[in-house]
Amino acid sequence: MPIIHNLTDSILDIEIRRPEKRNTLDGEMLESLAELFRSAQSDSTVRVVFLHAQPGIFSAGEDLAEEVGAAAGRMMAALSSCTKPVVACVQGPAVGLAVAMLYACDLVYASESSLFSLPYTALGLTPRFGLTLLAGQNAGYRKAAQKMLLSEPISANEAFAMNLVNGVFPDEKVLEQAAARATRLASLSPVAVQQTKTLLRGALYGALEAVQEAEEAACGKAAASAYAKEAKAAFLAGRKPDFSNIEE
């Protein structure tokens, strides 16, 4: 099973496990994650969600061999609307959709070897799920523009400076440290924790819905372009894209 989950001591533990595909998220996995986030929201025995993956890689993002845009939207909606706190642990690379998931989490802890990437322009695409607002809001316009426009990788320390993660720990310690935060949250008043999360998100993300609508329109336009089609074909073929023969 590529999505493993269990409930222990009021913590819903979710592990992404698809190492043969670099933990890319296909349609089935996205639907499973959406259902788990919805279940966590409605299950009174769940106080905290703890999201992580096998050591070595968090997720290479959505599976580009499939059309998973709608499923990704349902998963992100379920994650974003969950009032239970979500703690994430990142070990290794997190790419594209995986980074969007991290922005939707409440606490994120990364290993020193973690690497983050928002390679939308490199794929002829544009960001979704509020990434343009969230990255700019947390990192500042200049840094967000550098990383998003150039599709530059983001080191663990840069991610900390950009407020993408709460803390960076040695590779062998990060899972323990992240799990300790989840355990701490589970020991607190669930009413106080959930209400505080709701207040924080309401104050910070009031403009998020409008930004997401604009992003969806931009993404649709970019995805329909010949540039995006060539970039995707090149990625799947393991070659560099060739835009030289594309006419505007």
Accessible surface in RSA format (square Angstrom, percent):
REM  Atomic radii and reference values for relative SASA: ProtOr
REM  Chains: A
REM  Algorithm: Lee & Richards
REM  Probe-radius: 1.40
REM  Slices: 20
REM RES _ NUM      All-atoms   Total-Side   Main-Chain    Non-polar    All polar
REM                ABS   REL    ABS   REL    ABS   REL    ABS   REL    ABS   REL
RES MET A   1   169.20  87.6 119.95  79.4  49.25 117.3  90.09  76.6  79.11 104.8
RES PRO A   2    39.75  29.0  38.35  35.0   1.40   5.1  39.29  32.4   0.46   2.8
RES ILE A   3     6.90   3.9   3.63   2.7   3.26   7.9   3.63   2.6   3.26   8.9
RES ILE A   4    49.79  28.3  47.80  35.6   2.00   4.8  49.55  35.7   0.24   0.6
RES HIS A   5    98.16  53.6  79.51  55.3  18.65  47.7  46.45  47.9  51.70  60.2
RES ASN A   6    74.42  51.3  67.97  65.7   6.46  15.5  37.18  89.5  37.24  36.0
RES LEU A   7    78.63  43.8  48.26  34.5  30.37  76.4  48.26  33.9  30.37  81.7
RES THR A   8    79.79  56.7  74.18  75.2   5.60  13.4  61.54  82.7  18.25  27.6
RES ASP A   9   122.81  86.0  96.64  96.2  26.17  61.9  37.18  87.5  85.63  85.4
RES SER A  10    35.77  30.2  29.64  39.6   6.14  14.1   2.66   5.7  33.11  46.4
RES ILE A  11    22.52  12.8  21.97  16.4   0.55   1.3  21.97  15.8   0.55   1.5
RES LEU A  12    12.60   7.0  12.60   9.0   0.00   0.0  12.60   8.8   0.00   0.0
RES ASP A  13    33.14  23.2  33.14  33.0   0.00   0.0   8.27  19.5  24.86  24.8
RES ILE A  14     0.00   0.0   0.00   0.0   0.00   0.0   0.00   0.0   0.00   0.0
RES GLU A  15    25.68  14.7  25.68  19.4   0.00   0.0   2.21   4.3  23.47  19.2
RES ILE A  16     0.00   0.0   0.00   0.0   0.00   0.0   0.00   0.0   0.00   0.0
RES ARG A  17    97.74  41.0  91.76  46.8   5.98  14.2  21.23  29.0  76.51  46.4
RES ARG A  18    30.69  12.9  29.96  15.3   0.73   1.7   3.12   4.3  27.58  16.7
RES PRO A  19    76.08  55.4  59.33  54.1  16.74  60.9  59.97  49.5  16.11 100.1
RES GLU A  20   133.06  76.4  94.31  71.4  38.75  92.3  68.51 132.5  64.55  52.7
RES LYS A  21   111.67  54.5 104.57  64.2   7.11  16.9  52.57  47.3  59.10  63.0
RES ARG A  22   132.61  55.7 132.06  67.3   0.56   1.3  59.31  81.1  73.30  44.4
RES ASN A  23     0.10   0.1   0.10   0.1   0.00   0.0   0.00   0.0   0.10   0.1
RES THR A  24    22.03  15.7  22.03  22.3   0.00   0.0  20.34  27.3   1.69   2.6
RES LEU A  25     0.00   0.0   0.00   0.0   0.00   0.0   0.00   0.0   0.00   0.0
RES ASP A  26    20.39  14.3  20.39  20.3   0.00   0.0   0.92   2.2  19.47  19.4
RES GLY A  27    16.56  20.4   0.00   N/A  16.56  20.4  16.41  45.0   0.15   0.3
RES GLU A  28   125.46  72.0 112.81  85.3  12.65  30.1  42.31  81.8  83.15  67.9
RES MET A  29     0.98   0.5   0.36   0.2   0.62   1.5   0.88   0.7   0.10   0.1
RES LEU A  30     0.00   0.0   0.00   0.0   0.00   0.0   0.00   0.0   0.00   0.0
RES GLU A  31    61.35  35.2  58.59  44.3   2.76   6.6  41.85  80.9  19.50  15.9
RES SER A  32    39.84  33.7  31.66  42.3   8.18  18.8  16.68  35.5  23.16  32.4
RES LEU A  33     0.00   0.0   0.00   0.0   0.00   0.0   0.00   0.0   0.00   0.0
RES ALA A  34     0.00   0.0   0.00   0.0   0.00   0.0   0.00   0.0   0.00   0.0
RES GLU A  35    92.12  52.9  92.12  69.7   0.00   0.0  44.78  86.6  47.34  38.7
RES LEU A  36    18.05  10.1  18.04  12.9   0.02   0.0  18.05  12.7   0.00   0.0
RES PHE A  37     0.05   0.0   0.00   0.0   0.05   0.1   0.00   0.0   0.05   0.2
RES ARG A  38   107.87  45.3 100.95  51.5   6.93  16.5  60.39  82.5  47.48  28.8
RES SER A  39    43.26  36.6  38.89  51.9   4.37  10.1  28.84  61.4  14.42  20.2
RES ALA A  40     0.44   0.4   0.00   0.0   0.44   1.0   0.35   0.5   0.09   0.2
RES GLN A  41    72.87  40.7  61.76  45.1  11.11  26.5  29.98  63.8  42.89  32.5
RES SER A  42    96.52  81.6  59.27  79.1  37.25  85.8  50.27 107.1  46.25  64.8
RES ASP A  43    52.13  36.5  45.81  45.6   6.32  14.9  17.18  40.4  34.95  34.9
RES SER A  44   104.45  88.3  75.16 100.3  29.28  67.5  53.42 113.8  51.02  71.5
RES THR A  45    78.42  55.8  69.55  70.5   8.87  21.1  74.77 100.4   3.65   5.5
RES VAL A  46     4.92   3.2   4.01   3.6   0.92   2.2   4.01   3.5   0.92   2.5
RES ARG A  47    81.15  34.1  78.24  39.9   2.90   6.9   5.51   7.5  75.64  45.8
RES VAL A  48     0.23   0.2   0.23   0.2   0.00   0.0   0.23   0.2   0.00   0.0
RES VAL A  49     0.00   0.0   0.00   0.0   0.00   0.0   0.00   0.0   0.00   0.0
RES PHE A  50     9.50   4.8   9.50   5.9   0.00   0.0   9.50   5.8   0.00   0.0
RES LEU A  51     0.00   0.0   0.00   0.0   0.00   0.0   0.00   0.0   0.00   0.0
RES HIS A  52    17.51   9.6  17.51  12.2   0.00   0.0  15.20  15.7   2.30   2.7
RES ALA A  53     5.24   4.8   1.10   1.7   4.14   9.4   1.10   1.5   4.14  11.0
RES GLN A  54    47.20  26.4  46.60  34.1   0.60   1.4  13.79  29.4  33.41  25.3
RES PRO A  55   101.58  74.0  80.34  73.2  21.25  77.2  80.63  66.6  20.96 130.2
RES GLY A  56    54.68  67.4   0.00   N/A  54.68  67.4  36.80 101.0  17.88  40.0
RES ILE A  57    18.93  10.8  18.70  13.9   0.23   0.5  18.70  13.5   0.23   0.6
RES PHE A  58     0.67   0.3   0.21   0.1   0.46   1.2   0.67   0.4   0.00   0.0
RES SER A  59     0.00   0.0   0.00   0.0   0.00   0.0   0.00   0.0   0.00   0.0
RES ALA A  60    23.57  21.7  12.44  19.2  11.13  25.3  12.44  17.5  11.13  29.5
RES GLY A  61     1.81   2.2   0.00   N/A   1.81   2.2   1.81   5.0   0.00   0.0
RES GLU A  62    50.05  28.7  44.27  33.5   5.78  13.8  11.05  21.4  38.99  31.8
RES ASP A  63    16.57  11.6  16.23  16.2   0.34   0.8   0.56   1.3  16.01  16.0
RES LEU A  64    29.51  16.4  25.07  17.9   4.43  11.1  25.49  17.9   4.01  10.8
RES ALA A  65    75.24  69.2  42.68  65.9  32.56  74.1  44.63  62.8  30.61  81.1
RES GLU A  66    75.39  43.3  64.16  48.5  11.23  26.7  33.04  63.9  42.35  34.6
RES GLU A  67   154.68  88.8 122.92  93.0  31.76  75.6  66.56 128.7  88.12  71.9
RES VAL A  68     4.04   2.7   0.88   0.8   3.16   7.6   2.67   2.3   1.37   3.7
RES GLY A  69    27.45  33.9   0.00   N/A  27.45  33.9  21.24  58.3   6.22  13.9
RES ALA A  70    71.34  65.6  51.19  79.0  20.15  45.8  62.28  87.7   9.06  24.0
RES ALA A  71     8.52   7.8   7.33  11.3   1.19   2.7   7.33  10.3   1.19   3.2
RES ALA A  72     0.00   0.0   0.00   0.0   0.00   0.0   0.00   0.0   0.00   0.0
RES GLY A  73    22.09  27.2   0.00   N/A  22.09  27.2  16.89  46.4   5.20  11.7
RES ARG A  74   114.95  48.3 109.33  55.7   5.62  13.4  56.29  76.9  58.67  35.6
RES MET A  75     0.00   0.0   0.00   0.0   0.00   0.0   0.00   0.0   0.00   0.0
RES MET A  76     9.19   4.8   8.85   5.9   0.34   0.8   9.15   7.8   0.03   0.0
RES ALA A  77    62.15  57.1  50.28  77.6  11.88  27.0  59.46  83.7   2.70   7.1
RES ALA A  78     7.19   6.6   0.82   1.3   6.37  14.5   5.27   7.4   1.92   5.1
RES LEU A  79     0.64   0.4   0.00   0.0   0.64   1.6   0.00   0.0   0.64   1.7
RES SER A  80    45.30  38.3  30.77  41.1  14.53  33.5  23.40  49.8  21.90  30.7
RES SER A  81    76.33  64.5  56.99  76.1  19.34  44.5  51.04 108.7  25.28  35.4
RES CYS A  82     1.55   1.2   0.00   0.0   1.55   3.7   0.22   0.5   1.34   1.4
RES THR A  83    42.29  30.1  40.98  41.5   1.31   3.1  38.29  51.4   4.00   6.1
RES LYS A  84    10.96   5.3  10.96   6.7   0.00   0.0  10.44   9.4   0.52   0.6
RES PRO A  85     5.40   3.9   5.40   4.9   0.00   0.0   5.40   4.5   0.00   0.0
RES VAL A  86     0.07   0.0   0.07   0.1   0.00   0.0   0.07   0.1   0.00   0.0
RES VAL A  87     0.00   0.0   0.00   0.0   0.00   0.0   0.00   0.0   0.00   0.0
RES ALA A  88     0.00   0.0   0.00   0.0   0.00   0.0   0.00   0.0   0.00   0.0
RES CYS A  89     0.92   0.7   0.00   0.0   0.92   2.2   0.00   0.0   0.92   1.0
RES VAL A  90     0.00   0.0   0.00   0.0   0.00   0.0   0.00   0.0   0.00   0.0
RES GLN A  91    21.05  11.8  19.17  14.0   1.88   4.5   6.51  13.9  14.54  11.0
RES GLY A  92     5.27   6.5   0.00   N/A   5.27   6.5   4.42  12.1   0.85   1.9
RES PRO A  93    32.69  23.8  32.69  29.8   0.00   0.0  32.69  27.0   0.00   0.0
RES ALA A  94     0.00   0.0   0.00   0.0   0.00   0.0   0.00   0.0   0.00   0.0
RES VAL A  95    33.69  22.2  33.69  30.5   0.00   0.0  33.69  29.3   0.00   0.0
RES GLY A  96     6.62   8.2   0.00   N/A   6.62   8.2   6.62  18.2   0.00   0.0
RES LEU A  97     3.28   1.8   0.78   0.6   2.51   6.3   0.80   0.6   2.48   6.7
RES ALA A  98     0.00   0.0   0.00   0.0   0.00   0.0   0.00   0.0   0.00   0.0
RES VAL A  99     0.10   0.1   0.10   0.1   0.00   0.0   0.10   0.1   0.00   0.0
RES ALA A 100     1.80   1.7   0.00   0.0   1.80   4.1   0.51   0.7   1.29   3.4
RES MET A 101     0.00   0.0   0.00   0.0   0.00   0.0   0.00   0.0   0.00   0.0
RES LEU A 102     1.98   1.1   0.00   0.0   1.98   5.0   0.00   0.0   1.98   5.3
RES TYR A 103    17.19   8.0   8.79   5.0   8.41  21.9  10.55   7.9   6.64   8.2
RES ALA A 104     6.01   5.5   3.45   5.3   2.56   5.8   5.58   7.9   0.43   1.1
RES CYS A 105     9.40   7.1   0.00   0.0   9.40  22.1   0.00   0.0   9.40  10.1
RES ASP A 106    44.09  30.9  19.50  19.4  24.59  58.2  17.76  41.8  26.33  26.3
RES LEU A 107    45.22  25.2  45.15  32.3   0.07   0.2  45.22  31.8   0.00   0.0
RES VAL A 108     4.66   3.1   4.66   4.2   0.00   0.0   4.66   4.0   0.00   0.0
RES TYR A 109    16.51   7.7  16.51   9.4   0.00   0.0   5.06   3.8  11.45  14.1
RES ALA A 110     0.00   0.0   0.00   0.0   0.00   0.0   0.00   0.0   0.00   0.0
RES SER A 111     0.50   0.4   0.50   0.7   0.00   0.0   0.34   0.7   0.16   0.2
RES GLU A 112   110.84  63.6  90.20  68.2  20.64  49.1  27.50  53.2  83.34  68.0
RES SER A 113    70.19  59.3  43.76  58.4  26.43  60.9  45.60  97.1  24.59  34.4
RES SER A 114     3.65   3.1   0.00   0.0   3.65   8.4   0.00   0.0   3.65   5.1
RES LEU A 115    78.87  43.9  78.78  56.4   0.09   0.2  78.78  55.3   0.09   0.2
RES PHE A 116     0.06   0.0   0.00   0.0   0.06   0.2   0.06   0.0   0.00   0.0
RES SER A 117    20.45  17.3  20.45  27.3   0.00   0.0  12.02  25.6   8.43  11.8
RES LEU A 118     3.43   1.9   2.76   2.0   0.67   1.7   2.76   1.9   0.67   1.8
RES PRO A 119    26.04  19.0  26.04  23.7   0.00   0.0  26.04  21.5   0.00   0.0
RES TYR A 120    24.38  11.4  24.32  13.8   0.06   0.2  21.08  15.8   3.30   4.1
RES THR A 121    60.78  43.2  41.51  42.1  19.27  45.9  41.35  55.5  19.43  29.4
RES ALA A 122    57.28  52.7  34.39  53.1  22.89  52.1  47.23  66.5  10.06  26.6
RES LEU A 123    30.66  17.1  29.52  21.1   1.14   2.9  29.52  20.7   1.14   3.1
RES GLY A 124    16.82  20.7   0.00   N/A  16.82  20.7  13.30  36.5   3.52   7.9
RES LEU A 125    43.53  24.2  40.06  28.7   3.47   8.7  40.06  28.1   3.47   9.3
RES THR A 126    38.08  27.1  37.69  38.2   0.38   0.9  37.73  50.7   0.35   0.5
RES PRO A 127    16.77  12.2  16.28  14.8   0.49   1.8  16.28  13.4   0.49   3.0
RES ARG A 128    36.58  15.4  36.58  18.6   0.00   0.0  12.42  17.0  24.16  14.6
RES PHE A 129    21.47  10.7  15.52   9.6   5.94  15.5  16.60  10.1   4.87  13.9
RES GLY A 130     0.00   0.0   0.00   N/A   0.00   0.0   0.00   0.0   0.00   0.0
RES LEU A 131     0.20   0.1   0.20   0.1   0.00   0.0   0.20   0.1   0.00   0.0
RES THR A 132    60.91  43.3  47.52  48.2  13.40  31.9  43.72  58.7  17.20  26.0
RES LEU A 133    40.11  22.3  33.70  24.1   6.41  16.1  39.48  27.7   0.62   1.7
RES LEU A 134     8.48   4.7   8.48   6.1   0.00   0.0   8.48   6.0   0.00   0.0
RES ALA A 135     0.78   0.7   0.78   1.2   0.00   0.0   0.78   1.1   0.00   0.0
RES GLY A 136    20.36  25.1   0.00   N/A  20.36  25.1  13.45  36.9   6.91  15.5
RES GLN A 137    89.67  50.1  51.61  37.7  38.06  90.6  36.38  77.4  53.29  40.4
RES ASN A 138    43.27  29.8  31.26  30.2  12.00  28.9   3.47   8.3  39.80  38.5
RES ALA A 139    24.04  22.1   0.00   0.0  24.04  54.7   3.25   4.6  20.78  55.1
RES GLY A 140    34.21  42.2   0.00   N/A  34.21  42.2  32.09  88.1   2.12   4.7
RES TYR A 141   155.65  72.7 145.77  82.9   9.87  25.7 109.45  82.2  46.20  57.0
RES ARG A 142   198.64  83.4 191.50  97.6   7.14  17.0  78.03 106.6 120.61  73.1
RES LYS A 143    67.06  32.7  64.10  39.3   2.96   7.1  37.29  33.6  29.77  31.7
RES ALA A 144     5.93   5.4   5.65   8.7   0.28   0.6   5.93   8.3   0.00   0.0
RES ALA A 145    18.91  17.4  12.20  18.8   6.71  15.3  18.31  25.8   0.60   1.6
RES GLN A 146    69.86  39.1  62.79  45.9   7.07  16.8  21.22  45.2  48.64  36.9
RES LYS A 147     8.26   4.0   8.12   5.0   0.13   0.3   0.49   0.4   7.77   8.3
RES MET A 148    18.96   9.8  17.63  11.7   1.33   3.2  10.72   9.1   8.24  10.9
RES LEU A 149   117.71  65.6 104.15  74.5  13.56  34.1 104.15  73.1  13.56  36.5
RES LEU A 150   118.24  65.8  94.60  67.7  23.64  59.4  98.13  68.9  20.11  54.1
RES SER A 151    20.45  17.3   6.11   8.2  14.34  33.0   6.11  13.0  14.34  20.1
RES GLU A 152    51.12  29.4  49.78  37.7   1.34   3.2  19.81  38.3  31.31  25.6
RES PRO A 153    75.23  54.8  71.33  65.0   3.90  14.2  71.39  58.9   3.84  23.9
RES ILE A 154     1.15   0.7   1.15   0.9   0.00   0.0   1.15   0.8   0.00   0.0
RES SER A 155    44.57  37.7  43.40  57.9   1.17   2.7  37.35  79.5   7.22  10.1
RES ALA A 156     3.33   3.1   2.12   3.3   1.22   2.8   2.12   3.0   1.22   3.2
RES ASN A 157   111.47  76.9 105.50 102.0   5.97  14.4  27.59  66.4  83.88  81.1
RES GLU A 158    50.60  29.1  48.35  36.6   2.25   5.4  26.42  51.1  24.18  19.7
RES ALA A 159     0.00   0.0   0.00   0.0   0.00   0.0   0.00   0.0   0.00   0.0
RES PHE A 160   107.31  53.7 103.36  64.0   3.94  10.3 103.36  62.7   3.94  11.3
RES ALA A 161    80.73  74.2  48.96  75.6  31.77  72.3  58.52  82.4  22.21  58.8
RES MET A 162     5.05   2.6   4.44   2.9   0.61   1.5   5.05   4.3   0.00   0.0
RES ASN A 163    93.10  64.2  75.98  73.4  17.12  41.2  11.87  28.6  81.23  78.5
RES LEU A 164     8.19   4.6   0.73   0.5   7.45  18.7   1.19   0.8   6.99  18.8
RES VAL A 165     6.99   4.6   0.00   0.0   6.99  16.8   2.38   2.1   4.61  12.5
RES ASN A 166    73.61  50.8  49.33  47.7  24.28  58.5  11.13  26.8  62.48  60.4
RES GLY A 167    10.08  12.4   0.00   N/A  10.08  12.4  10.08  27.7   0.00   0.0
RES VAL A 168    39.85  26.2  12.25  11.1  27.60  66.5  12.25  10.6  27.60  74.9
RES PHE A 169    42.05  21.0  41.91  26.0   0.14   0.4  42.05  25.5   0.00   0.0
RES PRO A 170    49.19  35.9  49.19  44.8   0.00   0.0  49.19  40.6   0.00   0.0
RES ASP A 171    62.26  43.6  56.37  56.1   5.89  13.9  30.82  72.5  31.44  31.4
RES GLU A 172   138.70  79.6 102.93  77.9  35.77  85.2  65.22 126.1  73.48  60.0
RES LYS A 173    96.04  46.9  96.04  58.9   0.00   0.0  46.11  41.5  49.94  53.2
RES VAL A 174     0.00   0.0   0.00   0.0   0.00   0.0   0.00   0.0   0.00   0.0
RES LEU A 175    68.40  38.1  68.14  48.8   0.25   0.6  68.14  47.9   0.25   0.7
RES GLU A 176   107.65  61.8  96.37  72.9  11.28  26.9  46.55  90.0  61.10  49.9
RES GLN A 177    50.16  28.0  49.69  36.3   0.47   1.1   0.65   1.4  49.51  37.5
RES ALA A 178     0.00   0.0   0.00   0.0   0.00   0.0   0.00   0.0   0.00   0.0
RES ALA A 179    34.61  31.8  33.70  52.0   0.91   2.1  34.18  48.1   0.43   1.1
RES ALA A 180    53.82  49.5  40.51  62.5  13.31  30.3  47.91  67.5   5.91  15.7
RES ARG A 181    79.09  33.2  77.46  39.5   1.63   3.9  21.11  28.8  57.99  35.1
RES ALA A 182     0.72   0.7   0.72   1.1   0.00   0.0   0.72   1.0   0.00   0.0
RES THR A 183    80.61  57.3  79.78  80.9   0.83   2.0  61.90  83.1  18.72  28.3
RES ARG A 184   150.95  63.4 145.61  74.2   5.34  12.7  55.21  75.5  95.74  58.0
RES LEU A 185    29.69  16.5  27.12  19.4   2.57   6.5  27.12  19.0   2.57   6.9
RES ALA A 186    11.87  10.9   5.74   8.9   6.13  13.9   5.86   8.2   6.02  15.9
RES SER A 187    79.95  67.6  42.58  56.8  37.36  86.1  47.08 100.2  32.87  46.0
RES LEU A 188    60.35  33.6  57.06  40.8   3.29   8.3  60.34  42.4   0.01   0.0
RES SER A 189    58.65  49.6  43.83  58.5  14.82  34.1  39.50  84.1  19.16  26.8
RES PRO A 190    39.87  29.1  36.24  33.0   3.63  13.2  39.87  32.9   0.00   0.0
RES VAL A 191   107.74  70.9 102.98  93.2   4.76  11.5 107.70  93.6   0.04   0.1
RES ALA A 192    54.47  50.1  45.85  70.8   8.61  19.6  53.95  76.0   0.52   1.4
RES VAL A 193    22.73  15.0  17.10  15.5   5.63  13.6  21.25  18.5   1.48   4.0
RES GLN A 194    35.66  19.9  35.58  26.0   0.08   0.2   5.46  11.6  30.21  22.9
RES GLN A 195   106.27  59.4 106.27  77.7   0.00   0.0  27.93  59.5  78.34  59.4
RES THR A 196    71.57  50.9  71.26  72.2   0.31   0.7  47.73  64.1  23.84  36.0
RES LYS A 197    15.36   7.5  12.45   7.6   2.91   6.9  13.65  12.3   1.71   1.8
RES THR A 198    66.81  47.5  59.33  60.2   7.47  17.8  59.87  80.4   6.94  10.5
RES LEU A 199   130.81  72.9 123.12  88.1   7.69  19.3 125.99  88.5   4.82  13.0
RES LEU A 200   103.72  57.8 101.66  72.7   2.06   5.2 103.61  72.8   0.11   0.3
RES ARG A 201    44.57  18.7  42.16  21.5   2.41   5.7  29.38  40.1  15.19   9.2
RES GLY A 202    53.17  65.6   0.00   N/A  53.17  65.6  37.96 104.2  15.21  34.1
RES ALA A 203    90.19  82.9  47.99  74.1  42.19  96.0  59.76  84.2  30.43  80.6
RES LEU A 204    96.94  54.0  88.14  63.1   8.80  22.1  89.62  62.9   7.32  19.7
RES TYR A 205    44.61  20.8  34.22  19.5  10.39  27.0  13.00   9.8  31.60  39.0
RES GLY A 206    67.35  83.1   0.00   N/A  67.35  83.1  36.96 101.4  30.39  68.1
RES ALA A 207    60.06  55.2  49.42  76.3  10.64  24.2  56.31  79.3   3.76  10.0
RES LEU A 208    26.99  15.0  26.99  19.3   0.00   0.0  26.99  19.0   0.00   0.0
RES GLU A 209   123.12  70.7 120.48  91.1   2.64   6.3  42.80  82.8  80.32  65.6
RES ALA A 210    69.10  63.5  58.23  89.9  10.88  24.7  61.14  86.1   7.96  21.1
RES VAL A 211    37.20  24.5  34.13  30.9   3.07   7.4  37.17  32.3   0.03   0.1
RES GLN A 212    52.35  29.3  52.21  38.2   0.14   0.3  13.82  29.4  38.53  29.2
RES GLU A 213   114.09  65.5 102.59  77.6  11.50  27.4  43.98  85.1  70.11  57.2
RES ALA A 214    65.34  60.1  51.74  79.8  13.60  30.9  60.56  85.3   4.78  12.7
RES GLU A 215    10.49   6.0   7.85   5.9   2.64   6.3  10.45  20.2   0.04   0.0
RES GLU A 216    75.13  43.1  66.74  50.5   8.39  20.0  43.63  84.4  31.50  25.7
RES ALA A 217    73.02  67.1  52.24  80.6  20.78  47.3  64.47  90.8   8.55  22.6
RES ALA A 218    45.40  41.7  35.62  55.0   9.78  22.2  43.04  60.6   2.36   6.2
RES CYS A 219    18.04  13.6  18.04  20.1   0.00   0.0   1.53   3.9  16.51  17.8
RES GLY A 220    42.70  52.7   0.00   N/A  42.70  52.7  35.63  97.8   7.07  15.8
RES LYS A 221   172.74  84.3 157.59  96.7  15.15  36.1 108.05  97.3  64.69  68.9
RES ALA A 222    19.52  18.0  11.88  18.3   7.64  17.4  19.24  27.1   0.28   0.7
RES ALA A 223    45.65  42.0  33.66  51.9  11.99  27.3  33.94  47.8  11.71  31.0
RES ALA A 224    71.46  65.7  49.76  76.8  21.70  49.4  55.33  77.9  16.13  42.7
RES SER A 225    34.11  28.8  24.84  33.1   9.27  21.4  31.49  67.0   2.63   3.7
RES ALA A 226    52.72  48.5  41.81  64.5  10.91  24.8  43.63  61.4   9.09  24.1
RES TYR A 227    68.66  32.1  68.66  39.1   0.00   0.0  58.15  43.7  10.52  13.0
RES ALA A 228     5.61   5.2   3.67   5.7   1.95   4.4   3.90   5.5   1.71   4.5
RES LYS A 229   125.05  61.0 114.20  70.1  10.85  25.8 105.97  95.4  19.09  20.3
RES GLU A 230    32.85  18.9  28.16  21.3   4.69  11.2  10.62  20.5  22.23  18.1
RES ALA A 231     2.81   2.6   0.42   0.6   2.40   5.4   0.53   0.7   2.28   6.0
RES LYS A 232    65.77  32.1  65.64  40.3   0.12   0.3  46.58  41.9  19.18  20.4
RES ALA A 233    47.10  43.3  37.58  58.0   9.52  21.7  43.76  61.6   3.34   8.8
RES ALA A 234     0.00   0.0   0.00   0.0   0.00   0.0   0.00   0.0   0.00   0.0
RES PHE A 235   119.04  59.6 101.07  62.6  17.98  46.8 107.64  65.3  11.40  32.6
RES LEU A 236    95.44  53.1  60.59  43.3  34.85  87.6  63.74  44.8  31.69  85.3
RES ALA A 237    71.67  65.9  32.50  50.2  39.16  89.1  44.53  62.7  27.13  71.9
RES GLY A 238    72.48  89.4   0.00   N/A  72.48  89.4  37.55 103.0  34.94  78.2
RES ARG A 239   114.17  47.9  93.38  47.6  20.79  49.5  65.51  89.5  48.66  29.5
RES LYS A 240   183.49  89.5 171.30 105.1  12.20  29.0 113.92 102.5  69.58  74.1
RES PRO A 241    56.54  41.2  37.87  34.5  18.67  67.9  37.87  31.3  18.67 116.0
RES ASP A 242    79.54  55.7  68.05  67.7  11.49  27.2  30.04  70.7  49.49  49.4
RES PHE A 243    78.00  39.0  66.01  40.9  11.99  31.2  66.22  40.1  11.78  33.7
RES SER A 244    93.67  79.2  51.78  69.1  41.89  96.5  55.03 117.2  38.64  54.1
RES ASN A 245   133.01  91.7 106.28 102.7  26.74  64.4  38.56  92.8  94.46  91.3
RES ILE A 246    38.61  22.0  18.50  13.8  20.11  48.5  22.29  16.1  16.32  44.3
RES GLU A 247   159.59  91.6 133.77 101.2  25.82  61.5  51.77 100.1 107.82  88.0
RES GLU A 248   190.69 109.5 123.44  93.4  67.25 160.1  95.05 183.8  95.64  78.1
END  Absolute sums over single chains surface
CHAIN  1 A    11906.4       9620.3       2286.1       7265.5       4640.8
END  Absolute sums over all chains
TOTAL         11906.4       9620.3       2286.1       7265.5       4640.8
